[in-house]
Amino acid sequence: MSPLAMVLALLGAAVVMFALNRPRMDVVAVIMMVALPMTGVITMSEALVGLSDPNIVLIAALFVIGEALVRTGVAQRLGDWLTARAGASEAKLIFLLMVIVAGVGSFMSSTGVVAIFIPIVLRIARNARIPAGRLMMPLSMAALISGMMTLVATAPNLVVHSELMRQGHEGFGFFAFTPFGVPILVLAILYMLVARRFLAPGPAPELPERAALTGWVADYGLAGREHRLQLRAGSDLVGQRLDALDLRASAGINIIAIERDSRFRRKLIHPRAETALEAGDILLIDRRANGASGFDLDAFAQAHDLIALPVSGRWFTDTAQEIGMAQIIVPPTSRLIGKTVTQARFRSTHDLSVIGMKHGTKPVPDSVIDEPLRPGDTLLTVGPWRAIRKLADERRDLVLLDLPAESDEAVPARHRAPLAVGVLALVVVLMVWGIVPNVQAALFGCLLLGLFRCIDMAGAYRSIHWQSLILIVGMLPFSLALQRTGGVEIAALALLGALDGASPQVVLAAIFAVTGLLGLFISNTATAVLMAPVALAVASALDASPYPFAMTVALAASAAFMTPVSSPVNTLVVGPGNYRFTDFLRIGVPFAGICLLTSVLLVPVIMPF
């Protein structure tokens, strides 16, 4: 088998695995890094060259900067401003939402932007009495278009930029994408103002106001399942650690919180394995519906010298300053899918107890901690507000969906937001003026954010989406292998041969279409890695400037509007927007065509052949 055939066989295997999503994308990338050197086309050192690429470090630094904007509440304040400005006007909401999301997404991950704005949009939909489905599609579309705004907005832009520089060209400037992104955003806003009629058609339902804790207690049937038990001085539970008691396994009891008298007031303690019970402690427990066979709560209380106390939905409201609730959603990329709450060590990892679960809109009546998690599941969690805020910051395996009205008073003001915005502005200025290399500017910004305590080291490491970085590093060797075996040249000549002497504009349209179609099966980052060298080879064969062809690949990689699996951005809004697969086809395919036409008309004008 020829070297080219071996490389193409590996590429085909990678595409199939990407399409099946088995194994994970980053695992596929590592497999390819190991397999490509075995063909003899590249060395192991060349397979690992992506780890030394400055753009990889730049992407990681941008994840950290984006996380700082979240931690300091910048995005939340933008949502509040949007709510105040737009009022109940649906058209104004769509316009402001898409502008803000595209603007924020110009400097951070589009997936992160959507994760941040989903609860904001849900709250806006409730207040304005608009079906959430009318706003979720504009949200995902604006997040994808944000990748067309700046050089650092999305990984494919940096991949194409890196390929230009690798072939001896100058590369793109920071705002080189903006002349294309802004017109496409304007068209998207106009398009969604019309297309929204096909999303959640009919009059807006009478949506309830933002839920209170008492509402969730009733919705999930917690008032009949939650109990409070006080330890008498002679109880045999006094002095025992919770891990030794293991009440969850022995009695089907899940301890949510412990009320304990302190010197000046009664305080709530979040239960941990090492917590020892004291006389007078009041245990707030959640009794599993399918707990231990024949379990009798009254008999349990009598056997252990406990006093049963009343509990109602009002109890949660009265303690809202210390203990809170949150609804969270399990995204399709979560590593927790298929595991139960117990197997995922949810309480140990997140300091929160899961007391309710819904598959879609149907509550799970039995023990929620023994139910395997599915994509799109909604979990009702209870625990300290600091743990809920920490969970909101992560957004990898779980996405915060909703907070009760009481959270507005419990969540403290984030006074470092101006510092985070100032650091971001400084980083942008350094990049635009070219005072220092982009990666140096981003790393400098990360150091300043740490100095100003906008983010800590643990949060910085958690914010980096390592899966995306490994994917890019693993796919970059394919570009070198295909160039070395002549595969890129063959693909370029085949494309030109199929077009048979067509105009450069038609060639651009073909490159856009091929990139977009390939992006239906593999990630847009991997698509950019494969298509960038082909586009540059086509430009060389036509004796034309490489920039219009490279820009077309970058724009097409961000135009992933066509299916809910084209991008994680689309997948995240399926549940909250109550969308079907056909909704993305009806709305996304026509607009992808609009993007193709706009790109083919604008690119040659701004970047002549």
Disulfide bonds with the S-S distance in Angstrom:
none
